Amino acid sequence: MLLGLTLITSSIAATWTVSLDGTGDFENIQDAIDIAGTGDTVQVSAGTYEGAIDFSGKDIEVVGTEGPETTIIDGDGETFWAVTFEGGEGSSAVLDGFTIENTTGWGAVHIDGSDPTVGPHSTSSPPPAV
């Protein structure tokens, strides 16, 4: 007698929170990206977050929950791009709800070999480089 078993697995997307005041899961956006898995959401509270972020090939959503007026990614004036998508991210890799500023390059967002969704509420100075 032959018995067949089917293993059904499901993955549950997680939501990670980032807040400068320490009330979230993380105080740094990149730390949340590093732990996030495919399909996860990183919710970022209002504040100015210094340093560049890299999606590292992950199809995740990174969202400024209070919008671009109060949620800022600051490139510290030491990075060419504040946001990088170059690991083959697809359209389910989402950046939305941020102002991106203070980069040394002519663009705030670098996209190479990826097809992310950069939300209409993402603003940058200077404009994103593609």
Sequence and secondary structure as in RCSB ss.txt:
>XXXX:A:sequence
MLLGLTLITSSIAATWTVSLDGTGDFENIQDAIDIAGTGDTVQVSAGTYEGAIDFSGKDIEVVGTEGPETTIIDG
DGETFWAVTFEGGEGSSAVLDGFTIENTTGWGAVHIDGSDPTVGPHSTSSPPPAV
>XXXX:A:secstr
              EEEE TTS SSBSSHHHHHHH  TT EEEE SEEEES EE TT   EEEETT TTTEEEE 
TTT S SEEE S   TT EEES EEE  SSS SEEESS   EE TT EEES  B 
